[in-house]
């Protein structure tokens, strides 16, 4: 038993800090009260610091090693797996005790984390995401010959890329959805519009037919999970909401009426500002394709203002970063500052904790300090309600990181 005492607690939901003790038994929180700790407990004196839930990044790609996704598909899986282990450890160092991988990560990586083979946050994964031929996760360059072109695609078969299944037709979409759910996926992702990082799909295009999208929604609801869709343009956003899609990634070009639709329907949106800011600054020097840089110009100046539509309408907004490529994935914490022009510190803190837990369908387990929740906890130097900068230093201001009742880092004990 471990007791955190002399702490100011942000529970993930409340708008004020509470002076309470938090007791951990095993991997879960067993008490949150002003009562003195059990005499047999190991006491961690927080010295008046803030104790808060571990952070949640709801949009990562742990297998995306190369910024050029067309080139990345030729890397060996062994190298990609080692990169994933390094990236996940870095996320945990920064205070992210949970991540949701939105294309690529699989049961094997989840199992390695569960077995303690690597130090990593909790992993929620969808396996390979679903893309139509020529869609956002069809990583073939339009002017390059690929071995799939003649012997697989034109005969009507599906094929895999490192991050996605390329599937066409209602039956193929159903089968791919069912197969990923059989493999342990906790949700399904599909590409509902063009994207920035792939070269052959127009950003403004809508992807998959209405019937294909309905099939995905039906299958996940039958399985009692949810689906999310990669979407940038407003037209594709409006269609996804109307077809019952549960969550949207990016939502970059949303209009006010669509935001109102999403709020009424209960559709969550996970904007990802960090990836756009990072690509603007570093994309060209790191080999980001010219076609992708041109598409980046269409969205980079719109993202922050469109957040205002989401906030005004009351959309459930999550926290994600979407940083691809090993050099950019180190910039995870810039997402906090990029949201400040629109959201308050409290709103951003809720997004990265309790709101993300709700989006991941994990309320009660993560994202909050409450009895019965996993003991995923941070001790922070400073008050993030007043200064989010304490979370932007890549863990420098977070002396304690606990995941599931086990210390990943405890500088307070080292100092004592």
LUMSE-976703 format. One line per field, with one value per residue (C-alpha): x, y, z. Coordinates in steps of 0.05 Angstrom, whole numbers, always signed. Last residue first. Example, Ala and Ser with C-alpha at 12.3 -4.5 7.8 and 13.67 -1.06 7.14 Angstrom:
# LUMSE-976703
c1 = +273|+246
c2 = -21|-90
c3 = +143|+156
//
This chain:
# LUMSE-976703
c1 = +295|+317|+312|+243|+219|+251|+203|+200|+164|+134|+85|+12|-15|+30|+65|+105|+136|+183|+142|+173|+225|+173|+180|+178|+107|+70|+95|+81|+7|+11|-48|-88|-21|+1|+75|+122|+78|+65|+34|-12|-37|-64|-120|-188|-226|-230|-222|-164|-184|-162|-162|-206|-273|-282|-248|-290|-230|-270|-290|-217|-198|-248|-222|-148|-118|-184|-195|-127|-141|-207|-175|-119|-171|-183|-177|-110|-82|-90|-21|+12|-12|+3|+77|+84|+91|+151|+195|+151|+177|+247|+221|+170|+97|+67|-8|-15|-81|-126|-201|-258|-330|-366|-400|-419|-376|-317|-320|-327|-268|-226|-235|-193|-134|-135|-142|-71|-40|-97|-88|-13|-5|-32|+27|+75|+45|+57|+128|+142|+168|+242|+265|+286|+218|+177|+213|+176|+111|+113|+119|+62|+17|+35|+23|-46|-82|-157|-194|-268|-324|-393|-448|-501|-519|-446|-429|-487|-468|-396|-424|-463|-401|-354|-301|-236|-189|-234|-169|-193|-269|-309|-373|-391|-467|-478|-499|-435|-392|-428|-417|-344|-335|-363|-323|-255|-203|-225|-193|-252|-265|-304|-334|-340|-398|-383|-451|-435|-369|-401|-458|-412|-365|-423|-452|-385|-384|-456|-440|-382|-310|-269|-289|-239|-215|-144|-135|-107|-41|+13|-1|+19|-36|-99|-160|-226|-262|-202|-222|-208|-236|-238|-212|-173|-162|-145|-218|-235|-184|-214|-285|-268|-229|-287|-339|-297|-287|-362|-381|-333|-261|-203|-132|-115|-73|-11|+46|+8|-37|-73|-145|-159|-197|-153|-130|-102|-63|-18|-18|-8|+15|+87|+87|+103|+115|+78|+17|+60|+35|+17|-56|-69|-104|-143|-123|-157|-201|-171|-182|-137|-89|-92|-142|-100|-105|-37|-23|+42|+109|+169|+183|+182|+133|+86|+29|+74|+98|+25|+3|+60|+39|-35|-23|+1|-10|-63|-95|-52|-85|-36|-39|+10|+33|+77|+135|+177|+118|+118|+194|+184|+132|+178|+236|+192|+161|+230|+250|+186|+200|+269|+241|+186|+235|+228|+197|+131|+169|+186|+114|+103|+157|+165|+196|+185|+109|+101|+81|+28|-6|-75|-111|-53|-72|-37|-31|-81|-60|-22|-1|+56|+47|+108|+85|+102|+101|+83|+91|+30|+29|+1|-56|-56|-93|-164|-173|-199|-185|-178|-163|-132|-113|-53|-41|-68|-59|-81|-92|-92|-134|-123|-168|-151|-206|-242|-261|-255|-186|-177|-131|-104|-61|-16|+9|+2|+7|-4|+25|+0
c2 = +240|+265|+195|+186|+252|+234|+176|+150|+92|+78|+20|+28|+19|+73|+122|+182|+225|+285|+318|+386|+358|+312|+335|+408|+424|+398|+452|+502|+492|+547|+564|+499|+465|+483|+476|+417|+359|+291|+246|+186|+124|+86|+53|+77|+43|+104|+167|+205|+212|+197|+121|+64|+98|+124|+77|+84|+115|+179|+180|+171|+228|+272|+253|+265|+304|+340|+356|+389|+428|+453|+473|+511|+549|+534|+575|+611|+558|+498|+505|+508|+440|+407|+425|+366|+313|+344|+282|+247|+296|+266|+193|+205|+217|+262|+251|+297|+282|+313|+304|+352|+336|+387|+444|+485|+545|+500|+462|+526|+557|+497|+518|+580|+537|+490|+539|+564|+495|+465|+480|+491|+420|+397|+428|+399|+330|+334|+358|+296|+305|+294|+317|+387|+398|+377|+413|+477|+467|+393|+407|+456|+408|+349|+387|+411|+344|+353|+294|+302|+266|+255|+264|+273|+343|+364|+335|+371|+437|+428|+415|+481|+519|+493|+439|+445|+408|+353|+319|+249|+239|+198|+158|+152|+153|+163|+237|+251|+220|+258|+325|+310|+291|+357|+395|+372|+339|+268|+206|+167|+135|+72|+46|-17|-62|-115|-103|-29|-40|-80|-31|+29|-6|-28|+42|+69|+18|+36|+110|+97|+101|+165|+237|+280|+348|+325|+294|+224|+204|+232|+207|+252|+304|+262|+250|+234|+182|+140|+83|+69|+11|+6|-38|-82|-152|-194|-214|-139|-132|-191|-166|-98|-129|-176|-120|-76|-132|-147|-73|-60|-41|-55|-27|-50|+0|+23|-20|-30|-90|-117|-130|-173|-152|-181|-110|-99|-163|-184|-120|-62|-100|-101|-26|+19|+91|+151|+151|+136|+75|+87|+67|+94|+158|+126|+104|+37|+47|+52|+14|+23|-32|-52|-9|+1|+24|+20|+34|+73|+39|+7|-55|-130|-119|-174|-126|-81|-139|-161|-93|-95|-164|-144|-90|-19|+4|+58|+102|+85|+108|+127|+121|+139|+202|+236|+258|+197|+153|+182|+171|+98|+92|+123|+76|+14|+37|+48|-23|-49|-9|-39|-110|-94|-81|-14|-13|+18|+78|+105|+120|+144|+197|+221|+153|+115|+111|+47|+85|+125|+170|+200|+198|+221|+210|+243|+210|+234|+291|+305|+378|+393|+411|+371|+308|+264|+193|+147|+71|+46|+5|+60|+71|+142|+198|+212|+271|+226|+190|+115|+49|+75|+15|-27|-58|-14|+61|+113|+186|+238|+301|+376|+389|+430|+467|+460|+387|+335|+304|+296|+354|+340|+386|+338|+332|+256|+203|+135|+69|+0
c3 = +8|-60|-90|-59|-89|-155|-164|-236|-268|-201|-198|-178|-248|-277|-231|-254|-199|-207|-262|-278|-326|-357|-429|-407|-431|-370|-322|-377|-365|-313|-269|-272|-283|-211|-199|-191|-213|-181|-233|-225|-261|-202|-241|-220|-164|-118|-159|-189|-262|-333|-328|-304|-287|-357|-407|-469|-505|-516|-442|-421|-468|-433|-364|-376|-435|-450|-376|-372|-436|-408|-342|-377|-417|-490|-553|-555|-507|-554|-586|-518|-496|-563|-556|-507|-561|-596|-590|-641|-693|-700|-702|-757|-746|-692|-688|-626|-592|-538|-541|-556|-537|-580|-543|-604|-584|-568|-634|-674|-636|-654|-726|-711|-688|-748|-806|-819|-827|-868|-942|-936|-911|-977|-1014|-963|-977|-1051|-1038|-996|-925|-928|-859|-882|-915|-855|-799|-783|-820|-803|-729|-728|-766|-723|-658|-677|-673|-662|-630|-644|-607|-638|-587|-642|-617|-610|-679|-712|-679|-703|-773|-771|-747|-802|-792|-832|-784|-758|-737|-717|-714|-665|-662|-735|-739|-814|-805|-765|-820|-875|-840|-830|-903|-925|-873|-898|-851|-833|-803|-776|-709|-692|-628|-586|-566|-620|-654|-649|-682|-739|-752|-755|-803|-847|-847|-872|-929|-947|-949|-995|-973|-978|-987|-1024|-1000|-985|-1054|-1048|-1083|-1038|-968|-910|-916|-917|-960|-927|-885|-869|-822|-749|-708|-632|-576|-624|-596|-658|-667|-670|-726|-763|-756|-785|-842|-858|-856|-901|-951|-952|-960|-1018|-1022|-974|-965|-895|-857|-819|-845|-911|-923|-983|-1004|-1065|-1128|-1182|-1199|-1130|-1119|-1177|-1217|-1168|-1107|-1131|-1131|-1191|-1173|-1201|-1155|-1094|-1058|-985|-989|-919|-942|-998|-1067|-1055|-994|-925|-860|-800|-780|-708|-670|-608|-536|-502|-429|-425|-438|-406|-448|-435|-377|-398|-410|-452|-495|-501|-528|-578|-602|-603|-654|-666|-738|-741|-688|-628|-564|-510|-434|-379|-414|-361|-406|-386|-406|-475|-480|-462|-517|-568|-551|-554|-620|-651|-632|-665|-728|-734|-728|-777|-833|-869|-938|-917|-891|-960|-977|-906|-912|-839|-824|-758|-758|-716|-652|-687|-636|-627|-559|-517|-444|-385|-317|-265|-219|-154|-147|-99|-26|-5|-41|+19|-7|+50|+46|+82|+146|+190|+141|+116|+154|+131|+84|+30|-35|-24|-60|-124|-167|-186|-119|-64|-75|-25|-42|+13|+6|-2|-62|-124|-162|-228|-216|-271|-277|-201|-189|-120|-77|-39|+32|+28|-26|+7|-19|+0
//
